[in-house]
Amino acid sequence: MGKIVLKAAHDSLLGCCFLCVLWLSLVPAAVGAKTGGNEILAIGTATVKDGNLAQAKESAISDALTKGVENYLLHRLGSEGVSDNFNRIIYDILPRAKVKVENFNILLEDQTGEEFNVFIKLRVNEKVIDEKLREAGVVVTKGSPIEAVYLDITLKNLSSYKQFRVFRDFLIRDVSGVKSVRQTRVRKDAISIAVEFEGNRNSFVERVLNHDNLPFLVKLEPGEEEEILFRIDNFQ
């Protein structure tokens, strides 16, 4: 009798877990799998062959990364953009999806029978994808930034000009949407710059503060009018 009760409880628990995984897989699809900026949620699945869990996990991760890049492209290009460039995308963009991903974290993993699933959060490398889209001749018609804006940005509490150069290079090299950076004013411990950016002010601030390659700790402080004021806390 006890074994029957335990088995029923075990089956019920498995059912709940399955529903949770199913819900998690549907939610990202319903919202385009976007969590903000260039971060995406995705679920990958693979078959466990000959009991090799490690290989199954790697295959599931690869599947999730490919789906993540697919979701990003759908959001970026729109249905018409994907349809117009379908062959280029599946042959030139999606293969080796991992190199187009900046980083990822495994949020959940599960094995049920011979099926292995992973639920991951990934950040795509938009600059790499932009380059691959150009190389493949993909015309971006939807989801791309509408126009470039010029943002007035001030770096405060600089200890040396080197810090400014490091931050300037970070913006140009790592922050997607940045087209140019021009120095406009120098003060005792601060330098102001004009940044040409494809997007809006909030998008720029979010990409800078949440970027994994941010070279040193900065805090956003109130600036004059539309000025973006970053105060440096620590140079690494």
C-alpha positions in Angstrom: 0.0 0.0 0.0 2.8 2.4 0.9 4.6 1.7 -2.3 1.4 2.5 -4.3 1.0 5.8 -2.5 4.7 6.7 -3.0 4.4 5.8 -6.7 1.3 7.9 -7.1 3.1 10.9 -5.4 6.1 10.4 -7.6 4.0 10.3 -10.7 2.1 13.4 -9.6 5.4 15.3 -9.0 6.7 14.3 -12.4 3.5 15.6 -13.9 3.9 18.9 -12.2 7.5 19.2 -13.3 6.4 18.5 -16.9 3.8 21.2 -16.7 6.3 23.6 -15.4 8.8 22.9 -18.1 6.0 23.1 -20.7 4.9 26.5 -19.3 8.5 27.8 -19.4 8.8 26.7 -23.0 5.6 28.5 -24.0 6.1 31.8 -22.2 9.3 32.7 -24.2 7.6 31.9 -27.4 4.6 34.0 -26.5 6.7 37.1 -25.8 9.4 36.5 -28.5 11.8 35.0 -25.9 13.2 38.5 -25.2 14.1 39.4 -21.7 15.5 42.9 -22.4 18.3 44.2 -24.6 20.0 41.3 -26.4 19.2 38.7 -23.8 17.0 35.8 -24.8 15.4 32.7 -23.1 15.5 29.3 -25.0 14.9 25.6 -24.4 17.1 23.0 -26.0 16.4 19.2 -26.3 18.6 16.2 -27.1 18.4 12.4 -27.0 20.6 10.5 -24.6 22.5 7.9 -26.6 24.2 5.0 -25.0 23.8 6.6 -21.6 26.1 9.5 -22.5 24.6 12.3 -20.5 27.5 14.7 -21.1 27.1 14.5 -24.9 23.3 14.9 -24.6 23.7 18.0 -22.4 26.1 19.5 -25.0 23.7 18.8 -27.8 20.8 20.3 -25.8 22.8 23.4 -25.2 23.7 23.7 -28.9 20.0 23.3 -29.7 19.0 26.0 -27.3 21.7 28.4 -28.6 20.5 27.9 -32.2 16.9 28.5 -31.1 18.0 31.6 -29.2 19.7 33.1 -32.3 16.6 32.1 -34.3 14.3 34.0 -31.9 16.7 37.0 -32.0 16.6 37.1 -35.8 12.8 36.8 -35.9 12.6 39.7 -33.5 15.2 41.7 -35.3 14.1 41.1 -38.9 10.4 40.4 -38.6 8.5 37.7 -40.4 8.9 39.4 -43.8 12.7 39.9 -43.3 13.1 36.2 -42.4 11.0 35.1 -45.4 12.9 37.3 -47.8 16.3 36.0 -46.6 15.4 32.5 -45.5 18.1 30.6 -47.4 20.8 33.0 -46.4 19.8 32.8 -42.7 19.6 29.0 -42.5 22.9 28.4 -44.4 25.0 31.4 -43.5 23.8 32.7 -40.2 22.4 29.9 -38.0 25.3 27.4 -38.5 27.8 27.6 -35.6 25.4 29.7 -33.6 27.6 29.5 -30.5 30.1 32.0 -32.0 27.3 34.5 -32.3 26.5 34.2 -28.6 28.4 36.4 -26.1 27.6 34.3 -23.1 24.9 32.0 -21.6 23.7 30.6 -18.3 21.9 27.3 -17.7 18.8 28.1 -15.6 17.4 24.6 -15.5 18.2 21.1 -16.8 16.2 17.9 -16.7 16.4 14.3 -18.0 13.2 12.3 -18.6 13.9 8.9 -20.0 16.1 9.3 -23.1 15.3 13.0 -23.4 17.6 15.7 -22.0 16.4 19.4 -21.7 18.1 22.6 -20.8 16.5 26.0 -20.2 19.1 28.8 -20.8 19.4 32.6 -20.8 21.7 33.8 -23.5 23.1 37.1 -24.7 23.7 37.4 -28.4 26.7 39.2 -29.8 24.9 41.8 -31.9 28.1 43.1 -33.5 29.0 39.7 -34.8 25.5 39.0 -36.0 25.4 42.4 -37.8 28.7 41.5 -39.5 27.4 38.1 -40.6 24.1 39.7 -41.8 26.1 42.1 -44.0 28.4 39.4 -45.3 25.4 37.3 -46.2 23.7 40.2 -48.0 20.7 40.1 -45.6 18.6 43.3 -45.9 17.4 44.4 -42.5 13.9 45.8 -42.9 12.2 45.3 -39.5 13.4 45.4 -36.0 16.4 47.5 -36.8 17.0 50.8 -35.1 14.9 53.5 -36.8 17.5 56.3 -36.7 20.7 57.4 -35.0 20.6 59.9 -32.2 23.4 61.9 -30.6 23.8 61.5 -26.9 25.7 63.9 -24.6 27.7 61.8 -22.1 30.0 62.9 -19.3 32.5 60.6 -17.6 33.1 62.0 -14.1 35.8 61.2 -11.5 38.4 60.2 -14.0 41.8 59.5 -12.5 43.6 59.6 -15.9 43.1 60.1 -19.6 43.8 56.4 -19.9 40.4 55.7 -18.3 38.7 57.8 -20.9 40.4 55.9 -23.7 39.5 52.6 -22.2 35.8 53.6 -21.9 35.8 55.1 -25.4 37.2 51.9 -26.9 34.7 49.9 -25.0 31.8 51.9 -26.4 33.1 51.5 -30.0 34.1 47.9 -29.8 31.5 46.3 -27.5 28.3 48.3 -27.3 26.0 47.5 -30.2 24.4 50.5 -31.8 27.3 52.8 -31.2 28.4 54.4 -34.5 30.9 57.0 -33.4 32.3 58.7 -30.3 33.6 62.3 -30.3 35.2 64.1 -27.5 33.5 67.5 -26.9 34.8 69.0 -23.6 37.5 68.4 -21.0 37.3 69.5 -17.3 39.5 68.8 -14.3 38.2 65.3 -13.6 35.6 64.8 -16.3 35.4 64.4 -20.1 32.3 64.9 -22.2 31.6 63.1 -25.4 29.0 63.0 -28.1 28.0 59.4 -29.0 26.1 58.6 -32.2 23.8 55.7 -31.3 21.2 53.7 -33.1 18.5 53.6 -30.5 17.3 55.8 -27.6 18.8 57.1 -24.4 17.4 54.3 -22.1 18.6 51.6 -24.5 22.1 53.0 -24.5 22.3 53.3 -20.7 21.0 49.7 -20.2 23.5 48.3 -22.7 26.4 50.1 -21.0 25.6 49.3 -17.4 24.6 45.7 -18.0 27.5 44.8 -20.3 29.8 42.0 -19.2 32.8 43.8 -20.7 32.3 47.1 -18.9 35.9 48.0 -18.0 35.2 49.6 -14.7 32.4 50.2 -12.2 30.3 53.3 -13.0 27.1 54.7 -11.6 24.4 56.7 -13.4 23.8 60.0 -11.8 21.4 62.9 -12.6 22.9 65.2 -15.3 22.0 68.5 -16.8 18.9 68.3 -19.0 19.5 65.4 -21.4 23.1 64.7 -20.3 24.0 61.2 -19.3 26.4 61.4 -16.4 28.5 58.3 -15.4 30.5 58.5 -12.2 33.5 56.2 -12.1 33.7 54.2 -8.8 36.6 51.9 -9.4 39.2 51.3 -12.1 40.0 47.6 -12.6 
